[in-house]
Amino acid sequence: MTRHLIDHAAPQAEGPRMKHFLDLARKEGVHPAIRELNQRPQARSARKISEFLRVERENVVEA
């Protein structure tokens, strides 16, 4: 009688092929898209903060 599909042990990510793949992935470094996203300038707008403060001031005046 065979075991149920769930009863089988999970396949282990071991072996020479997996080690070789991981070595190649580590040597490639950071993906160019990630590097480009990290170099993009961040928006330093205080618009959202000013809106939160405006709403808070209105709530304080009403209370």
C-alpha positions as CSV (number, residue, x, y, z in Angstrom):
1,M,0.0,0.0,0.0
2,T,1.4,3.4,-1.0
3,R,1.4,6.4,1.3
4,H,-0.8,9.3,0.7
5,L,0.7,12.3,-1.2
6,I,0.7,14.4,1.9
7,D,2.5,11.7,3.9
8,H,5.7,11.9,1.8
9,A,8.6,13.9,3.1
10,A,9.2,17.2,1.4
11,P,11.9,17.1,-1.2
12,Q,15.1,18.5,0.1
13,A,16.9,21.3,-1.8
14,E,20.3,19.6,-1.6
15,G,22.7,18.0,-4.0
16,P,25.5,19.1,-6.4
17,R,23.1,20.6,-8.9
18,M,21.4,22.8,-6.3
19,K,24.7,23.9,-4.9
20,H,26.0,24.8,-8.4
21,F,22.8,26.8,-9.1
22,L,23.1,28.7,-5.8
23,D,26.8,29.5,-6.5
24,L,25.9,30.9,-9.9
25,A,23.1,32.9,-8.5
26,R,25.4,34.4,-5.8
27,K,28.1,35.3,-8.3
28,E,25.6,37.1,-10.5
29,G,25.1,39.7,-7.8
30,V,22.2,42.1,-7.7
31,H,19.7,42.1,-10.6
32,P,20.1,45.3,-12.7
33,A,16.4,46.2,-12.2
34,I,16.9,46.2,-8.4
35,R,20.0,48.3,-8.7
36,E,18.1,50.8,-10.9
37,L,15.2,51.0,-8.4
38,N,17.6,51.7,-5.6
39,Q,19.2,54.6,-7.5
40,R,15.9,56.3,-8.3
41,P,15.5,59.6,-6.4
42,Q,13.0,59.5,-3.6
43,A,10.2,62.0,-3.5
44,R,10.7,64.2,-0.5
45,S,7.3,65.9,-0.6
46,A,5.7,66.9,2.7
47,R,2.3,67.0,1.1
48,K,0.9,63.9,2.9
49,I,2.2,65.2,6.3
50,S,0.7,68.6,5.8
51,E,-2.7,67.0,4.9
52,F,-2.6,64.8,8.1
53,L,-1.7,67.9,10.1
54,R,-4.6,69.9,8.5
55,V,-7.1,67.1,9.4
56,E,-5.7,66.9,12.9
57,R,-6.1,70.7,13.4
58,E,-9.7,70.5,12.2
59,N,-10.4,67.7,14.7
60,V,-8.8,69.7,17.5
61,V,-10.9,72.8,16.7
62,E,-14.1,70.7,16.6
63,A,-13.4,69.0,19.9
